[in-house]
Structures are given as C-alpha cells and as structure tokens.
Amino acid sequence: MAAETDTGAIEDFGQVSRTVGTVFRYLLLAATMFGIVMLAVLLLYVANDAIRPLTADPGWYLAFFLALVAPTGIAGWAVRRRDPAALTFGTFLVGMLVVSLMFSGGVALLVIDVVPPLVALAFAIGLAVPIGATVGLTRYAHRISFTLRLAATTAVFYLSLFGLPGPIGDAVGAPPIVPSLVALVQSVPVIPVDWMMVAAVVGGGSAAAIGTYVASVGDGSAGLYAAGVALAASAAAGAAGPLVGVDSVPAVVITAVALVPTTAYAWRGGFTEEGSPLGLVFAATVVVGALVGAAAVDVLGFAGPQSWVDWGFLTSAHSGTAENAGLYPAIGGSILLMTTVAALSFPVGVGAAVYLEEYAGDNALTRFVDVNISNLAGVPSVVYGLLGLGVFVTYLGRSAGTVLVGGATLALLILPIVIISAREAIRSVPSDMRQASYGMGATRWQTVKNVVLPEAFPGILTGTILALGRAIGETAPLIMIGAPNVVFNLPTALGSKVSAMPLQVYAWSSLFASEDFYTKAVPAGVVVLLAVLLAMNSVAIVLRNKFERTQ
Amino acid sequence: MTREPERNSRFSRREFLAATGGLGVAGLAGCTQDNPSDGATADPTETGSDGSDSDGSGGDGGSGELSGEISIAGSSTVFPLASAMAERFEERHSGVSTSLQSTGSGGGFANYFCTGQTDFNNASRPIQPEEEEQCAGNDVEPVELKVATDALTVIVNNDNEFLGEGLTVEQLREIWSAESQPETWADVDAEWPDEPFELYGPSDASGTYDYFIESVLGEEGPGHRQDYSPTEQDRTIIQGVSGSEFAMGYLGFAYYSQNQDTVQAVPIKDGEGDYVEPSLDTALSGDYTPLSRPLFTYPKVSALEEEHIAEFARFWIENSTSREIVADEVGYVPLSEDERDEMLGKIDSAVGDSD
C-alpha cells in the first residue's frame, strides 16, 4: 500500500521481508506452547512414575491393541465418514460412561462409609414429604396468600425435619412432644435391608432425574415409564449383584448413578428423531473392546502395568510404608468438602450474582462491590485460610480441621469466582427475553425465576464446577485451618476431622519424605487428584458446549 | 392440551403403579433387617463391662467395639512414630478415627493442645512452664509420657584408627560448623592425617539435621557447613562412609544399628565426661549426651477419661518397647520395660484420678 503513494517513496516502510513475519508467528506459537509443554512433560513424568506403563507385558499391549485400539480406530473412521455428528455422540457416550462410573464410585463411598442408609432414607423421606406437600399446596391452593403459604411450608418442613418443639424447644429446655419424621423413620424396629434403602434413595433420585430428562425429550408418560424402569433397574441390580460377585449396595449405586443415565443418554442419542444410531456402534466397539481385552489378558495371563494407582491405593488408608499407603480417606474427605463447598457457595454466589445483575442500580455502592469482588477473586488462598482460622476456629470456636470449617473456608475462597461466572452467565441472557417477559406483564421476580435463571443455568453450573475444580486442589487454606495430615477413616459428620487429596499428597512429600514415597505414593496421589479434576472439568466443558449450541 | 395424553394413559399408568407398588411391598416384606440403631441402647453396658475387664488384664483383648475420634498434633519428629502406632491401632479398632497433624511441638501446644482442640500433643522436648500455664488457664491437664529416645550417631569408616578414643563435642563442632570449615583432618587435630574430609549427612529438610545443629552447633551459632554431601537416604550416608577411610557422617541411631558391621560409631565426649559409645543402653541411661534426647507425647487427662483414648495411650506405650516398630520402622530408641511400666502407671493414675 505504501508503494502506491504519489512519491513512490517507501523509506518509512523499510525492507519488506517475509522472514520477520514468520519468525514473529513462530515466536507467538512458542509462547502459546511454552506452559503447556512444560506441564505436559511434568505430568508425563509423574504419570510414568505412578502407572509404570513399561512394566506391562508386550502381550498385554498387543491384546489391548487388537481388542480395543484397532477396532476403535476403524469404527471411528468408518462412523465419521458417514456421519461426523455420530462420532461426537459416540465419544460423548463413552466419556459419560467413564465419568459417571467415577462419580458412582464417589456416591458408593458416601453411602457405604459416611451416611448410613437408614439415615439417608430418613432424611430423604423427611424432605420428600414436605416438598410434596409444598408442591401440592402451590398447585391446588394458589388462592391462599403468599405469607400464609410460606408459613405453612416452613411449618411442614420444620415438623418433618426437627419435630416439635425441635431445636427451638431444646434451646429453652422444653421436652420433645412430637418426634420429627426423620427421627420417626429411624426408630422403626424393622427396616428394609441396606441395599433396598440405598435403591430407594439413590435410585429414587436417579429415577426422578431420568424421568424429568425423558419427559423433556418425549412426553410426560414416557418420562413416568422411564423413571419406573430406572428405579426397577436399580433395585434389580441390588438383587442380582451378589449373583455376579458384586455387593448389593455398590451394584445399586453403579446402576443408578452410571448405567441408568448413560443408557438414557444412549437412548436419546440413538433412537429419537434427530439421533445418530451409528454413534452407538462406535461406543459399543469401545466398551466391548475394553471388556474383551481385559478378559483376553486375564485368560492368556499377560501382566498389566504394575501401577501404583490400583484398587488397593484407592480403597486403603495411609500407611507408613509407601507400598501400602492409600488415598481412601482423602478421596472421601475431598468429596465431602466439595459437597459442603457447593452447598454453601452456590446459593450465596448465585444470589449475589442475580442481585447485582438484575436488581442493583448503577450507583457508587454497586461499583464498590463490583471492584471488590474482582479483587477478592485474586486474594491468595493462604489469606482465606487465615480468615477461616480466625473467624470459624478462633472467633466462633468451632474445632479446627473439620469438614464444616474446611468447607466454609473453601466456599469463601471460591465465592468471588462463582459470583463472577454466574454474573457472566446471567449477563449473556439476551435482554430481548427479559423485555418480552416484562411485555407479557411478568414481574421482575417472575422474569428472573422463569426466564433469566433457566436460560443462565448451564452457564452458572459451568462456572461453579470450574470454581470447585480450583477448590479441590487447594492445600494452603486447609493447612491454615488445621486439617490433619493423616486420617485413617472417612469423616462421618460435619464436625469430624477431614483430610483432602492435595493435603495427603503434601503430607507424603513432606512428612514421609523418602524415596519410596516420592516415587510411589506421591505420583499416584497426583494422578488420582488430576483424574478427579479432569472429570469435573469435562462435565463443565460438556455443559458449556451444550449451552453454546442451544444459544 | 397436556391433559389429553395423561388421560389416555391413565389406565395403564395405574396398572403400572399398582404393579410396582405390589412388587415393592413384596420386596420389603422379604428383605428386612432389625434396626441396628434401635438395639443400640443395649450395647453400652456390654462395652462398659468389656472395658473394665480389659483394664484389669492390661487391655490385650482388642474387642473392636471401641469407637470415637482421637486427634493428635505436635512435633514433626514424633509424627512418624505416632502415625505408625495409629496405623496399627486402626487395624484393631476400625471404629476409632484417628487424625494426626504435624505442627511442631510448640505450635501444637500453643494453638491446638492448650486450647483444648486436640487429645494428644507430641513433643521432642518437655513442656515449658508458659505452655503449662496456658493449658491450666483452659483447664487442660497434660500427662507427660515418654515414648522413645532419639539418638544421633556419628560414624566413620571401619579402617579409621586415628580417631582412637573418639571425638569431643568441640571437635565435632569445629568439623561441621560453617565458620571454621576445616579442609583436612589435620586442620582440626595436628595428630590426624593430612587428608581431606569426606562428609556425609542428612539434608536440611531432615529433623536429624535440625537436631544436630541444636545439640552440637548451637541454635545461635554459625550454622551447619554446606560443603558436604546431603542426602535424604540414610543408606547413602552409610555407603559413602564405608567407601572411604577419611569419610565421616552422622545419622539416626536405628540406621547405624542395622549396619554395625559396615561402619563404626564414634564415641562422643561431652565436656568433662568420658567418651561414650552410642548404644541403646547409653541412650536410655542418659549418658550419651548431647546427642540423645527423649521424645514425648502429652495426652490430656480429660481425654483419657474416654475409653478409646485411654486404650490408644496404653496401646502406644505397650508397643513403645517394640524394636520392630520404634527402631526398625521409625528409627528411634525404644523404651525400656521399666520405663514402659512407669508410663502405664502414669496413664492408670490419670484415668483413676478422673474417675
């Protein structure tokens, strides 16, 4: 362009060279890749230490190559040529099976070692009954004033969960008059066996979710049938589990949390109108290939890699010898901490985001809050640890290092991130939709409830899961609030001492500093932590993709 | 509009509900169990009689019925020992949930034990008067239990004969201090050969390193010289020293005791005393100074009232004479039988006082 000026002088432009541009481009590429490559090298190193792929027989690799890798490649290529969307669906299906199996492991851990089935059932009933009553009240008696409904709802919940006079009565020393529904259920002399109670609670929850999902795709009655089939499948798994060598309770949980949802997703993707059945072929190839490969190496006697991440590592507690050390209490601790963090930070964070986006006016106070939330997101985690120690332990006098204190501290830590990402999600709801809602005469509350939140929900969920992913890797705040370095059991109450995966890895690398722990337990712990983190992030990414597509 | 399909399917749905309901009832009737929490009222009396039984016999019968939480904090030196004991206790009593935290002796007393948060505080030194005051202010009454002895051993090559009787603490200080940093043996004592030192020791991440500085070089002193071969592996120290006539190193006693043929231990003379050879006996008797120190744990009296905590304290002390756990696994000098009985007596009287 410079050459086209009147004078034709191109002195200012200098020598035109393609080299500069090329060099600049590859420098940028190097900058992009620098961090990723460094991290990848470290992770490969750690994974190699933890899984030790070179210790496997060549036959083991050959068997899995023939049974799993080659057929997957061929099937993937063939499916992609016909229908690329089917390959995506098939890959998602396999991913969903893997991730949901991991989550079912977490749920199984909770029902086996943390919450006794009877307690879970009692609370499920104690919550289901008042929720049912509330729904009925709202649907059939909406002429009753809001205040009256609120009072009635609160009373039903209080009665069901605490009885009369409940905690208020305890405070003034009144004797219990009416036992709560929760206590009533727990005092029944003859109860169903454990797996039936687990089937009712976990299977029931899963069935309700599946029913809603199917109803949203098909119609109401299909949803009802799907829910019934899902519940029946969970219960059947409990009865059939022992026949194939799996305990009833884990069988129920795996079916309810992993198999049933995966099947529902497969049904939707494979057999509904816009479905792509070829994806099922791909997914089946992978699953069958993995099973055949496993059976083949078992029969032929090929030894797999002598990985430190094995069943024993996942299910045993810490030990003084690295070979016997396990991560079980830390895995359970992390799950409980994350549950607490989610329960605390989600409502508060979303509430704050809705207020700031939908209600707050543009004034000095809002701007002040705005700036500070952004700043808080960058405050070092050790400072939050100090805050947790100061507020919860020293000031409020809770005992140090418990699930509640740890969860509350981590919830404070990720609260700004949750608020910021929830605000982003709410902001991305088109204002046309709000205006349309107002135009139909809806109030602001109705607009938020019926338009904004449902539209923004996947985005909010994505942001929260990513924030939880940060919380699950935090070590410093837990050290600050006095979480123990070693525990041997899962915490069974909010007031129990809790360990977490990063904390256990830290303890192994600092307190048990020996070659054995460095090369066995620490890498194995890191691999498990990363696997859990990646599973959580994959859920977030899938939700985000789905969200973007429907936009 | 939405009502229509519901009405059509109502009959079959009712049928379906009836069928599942019937199945459910049949299933419930077939698969029931007695409510364990209902019968729990009978249990405490059983456990109680069992507990008093084991009190008399010394608590050998691991009934597995104990339950509750035990929280332990304190010294990082005692931490591996406490963790080894807790691991074994867990194997017998899976209902007891033990949590261990390494906070350092002082940090444990000030932040956790004396504020009433923890049941045990480990310490690599006796409790200090200020800490006792703080504890008393919060109605926490500590019981001092010695659990092991930590002994450092200075080792040289088997062919080394020029050291003769041994080393004085002053010589040891001169060799390892960052200030003097002698290059050859002759720099320290003219009678020794004019050969360069080959020094092996634990790295600065090790508690042994800290303890060596504390006991030999002095906390306020010039510090540890850095031109030696630091390692986390005690085996490397043994190998290094056994490889050269003019090498020297130091490590925990337990590692030396497993390699008594490979290297020789140097007797140490503290001040005006005699040259004392490191051994289980001299460490126990307190003659081997300044390189031996007792390790403690402090349970609080109010916690010992709880049966599972008293049982754990007894378990720990009973096993603290075990060479397998204390010396071989963790690397400290075990208690003598007399000391064990004395500590058990302290527990019993603490439990008795509180009753």
Chai-1 contact restraints between the chains, C-beta under 6 A:
chainA,res_idxA,chainB,res_idxB,connection_type,confidence,min_distance_angstrom,max_distance_angstrom,comment,restraint_id
A,P189,B,N35,contact,1.0,0.0,6.0,A-B,restraint_1
A,P189,B,D38,contact,1.0,0.0,6.0,A-B,restraint_2
A,V190,B,T32,contact,1.0,0.0,6.0,A-B,restraint_3
A,I191,B,N35,contact,1.0,0.0,6.0,A-B,restraint_4
A,P192,B,L28,contact,1.0,0.0,6.0,A-B,restraint_5
A,P192,B,C31,contact,1.0,0.0,6.0,A-B,restraint_6
A,P192,B,T32,contact,1.0,0.0,6.0,A-B,restraint_7
A,V193,B,C31,contact,1.0,0.0,6.0,A-B,restraint_8
A,V193,B,Q33,contact,1.0,0.0,6.0,A-B,restraint_9
A,M196,B,C31,contact,1.0,0.0,6.0,A-B,restraint_10
A,D219,B,P5,contact,1.0,0.0,6.0,A-B,restraint_11
A,S221,B,S9,contact,1.0,0.0,6.0,A-B,restraint_12
A,G228,B,T20,contact,1.0,0.0,6.0,A-B,restraint_13
A,S319,B,E87,contact,1.0,0.0,6.0,A-B,restraint_14
A,G320,B,A84,contact,1.0,0.0,6.0,A-B,restraint_15
A,G320,B,E87,contact,1.0,0.0,6.0,A-B,restraint_16
A,S399,B,Q117,contact,1.0,0.0,6.0,A-B,restraint_17
A,A400,B,Q117,contact,1.0,0.0,6.0,A-B,restraint_18
A,P484,B,S99,contact,1.0,0.0,6.0,A-B,restraint_19
A,P484,B,L100,contact,1.0,0.0,6.0,A-B,restraint_20
A,P484,B,Q101,contact,1.0,0.0,6.0,A-B,restraint_21
A,N485,B,L100,contact,1.0,0.0,6.0,A-B,restraint_22
A,N485,B,Q101,contact,1.0,0.0,6.0,A-B,restraint_23
A,N485,B,S102,contact,1.0,0.0,6.0,A-B,restraint_24
A,V486,B,S83,contact,1.0,0.0,6.0,A-B,restraint_25
A,V486,B,L100,contact,1.0,0.0,6.0,A-B,restraint_26
A,V487,B,S99,contact,1.0,0.0,6.0,A-B,restraint_27
A,F488,B,E90,contact,1.0,0.0,6.0,A-B,restraint_28
A,F488,B,T98,contact,1.0,0.0,6.0,A-B,restraint_29
A,N489,B,S97,contact,1.0,0.0,6.0,A-B,restraint_30
A,K497,B,S99,contact,1.0,0.0,6.0,A-B,restraint_31
A,L511,B,F79,contact,1.0,0.0,6.0,A-B,restraint_32
A,L511,B,S102,contact,1.0,0.0,6.0,A-B,restraint_33
A,A513,B,E232,contact,1.0,0.0,6.0,A-B,restraint_34
